[in-house]
Amino acid sequence: MCSAWVESRRTAIAPLDPATYRRHRLHGEDRVWAETNCYTDLLIELAHGLGFEPLAMLGFTLAIDFEGDQWTFFKPPAADLHTLYGFDLQELAIWRPLAEHVAEQVEAGRPVLVELDSWFLPDTAGTAYRLAHTKTTVGVNEIDVARRRLGYFHNAGYFALEGDDFSELFQLDGVPHERVLPPYVEYVKWREGFVAPRGRDLAEAALPLLARHLARAPRENPFPRFRERLARDLEWLLAAPIERFHAYSFANLRQYGACFELAESHLRWLGSHGIADLDRSAAALHEIAETAKRLQFQLARAMARKKPLDLAPIEAMAAQWTLALDGLRAYRA
């Protein structure tokens, strides 16, 4: 490690304390889906922690589809972040020790989005910390290389780690295996001279993005295709160990259930700023989110008991999807 960075002072972008940090209401206890996926949850809290309203960026959620073996792994488009918040998301080439790159970018006032190993992330205690090596993305807001401390956004909150966890994450005390590839890393520059809109102005800026993503939404209802695929998958799922449920549910039920709840929240946020005639579509999307959560529990029980699963809820969700999307398309016509 370069001595200049080992001796560097503590660097933070936003003055945040994990002990007092209040997560955004999109991650509140009243949510049907408390978490979505690591990348989207991270950007929600990153925007929130830096003083922006993440509800504005969620129009993209309407464009997800069933992809054949999973639902779309949904992520906020970089262009939307640039338009709404002035975020200029760039890939960071890794040619030095990772901690050096992160420290330099954070010192320049640029949050760093980096793939790390959950084995060394204490906020994943009970699921991955010291239990499983799983890749996840965090957003670095604070780093002190000399004291081996990291302040970071991850999933639904803001956290800190230090000591051995820091050393292991950044491989400070050893040489990584030659077959370990560098992680994918991005950093957030700032759109020069940009003043982010607020309140009603932000809602007005989000409306064209909503229309653009609505035009990208599948013309054919994706739920019948999902029902057909799930019916085939049940032939092996019901004989699989319950551990297989978690991966399958994450790629399918959680993806679209959580995504459509975010879509509902986006529409209700627009409504709170005077954008009319969105309530019916928002209510239909909420029904999908709740039904997906119930179906997730039913699938877990079916696998545990090796019993058939009733697929009628998927037909109900198909009807709600049509109601939501047709209503929005008529509104935007």
Order of alpha helices (4+ residues) and beta strands (2+ residues): alpha-beta-alpha-alpha-beta-alpha-beta-beta-beta-beta-alpha-beta-alpha-alpha-alpha-alpha-alpha-alpha
